[in-house]
Amino acid sequence: MADHAEHPTGTRWIWNIFWLLLIVTAVEVGLGIVKPAFLMNKVAGTLLINHVFIILTLVKAYYIVMYYMHLKYERKNFIWTIALPALILIPYLTFIILVEGGYMGSITLQSIPGN
C-alpha cells in the first residue's frame, strides 16, 4: 500500500473539481452558441473550433477519471495500464473521425445535383 497516494479528506476537493468541470462545460456551451469567427478556420481538415471541443472534452475526461474515479490515488503501474491504451487510441480515433468525416462531407456535396 506504500505506492498509493494519500486520499484527500473532506469535500472541498470534490467541489473544486466540480467547479472546474462546470467552467469547462460552460466554455464549451458558450463556444457552441457564439461560434467565434476566428475559430471557424480549417485546420488539419476540420474547423479549429472542433479541435478546441476535442481538447476541452479530453480535459474533462482527465479530471473525471483521475479524481471522481480515484485513479489518481492508485499505483503508477495501474494508472499506466488504464492510461496508455487511451493515450494511443484517442488520438488515433480522433484522426480517423476527422479524416473520414471530411471525406464523407466532400462525397455528400459532390452527390448533390448542381454542385
HELIX and SHEET records of a PDB file:
HELIX    1   1 ARG A   12  VAL A   34  1                                  23    
HELIX    2   2 ALA A   37  LEU A   39  5                                   3    
HELIX    3   3 LEU A   48  TYR A   63  1                                  16    
HELIX    4   4 ILE A   64  TYR A   68  3                                   5    
HELIX    5   5 LEU A   71  TYR A   73  5                                   3    
HELIX    6   6 LYS A   76  SER A  111  1                                  36    
SHEET    1   A 2 LYS A  42  VAL A  43  0                                        
SHEET    2   A 2 THR A  46  LEU A  47 -1                                        
END                                                                             
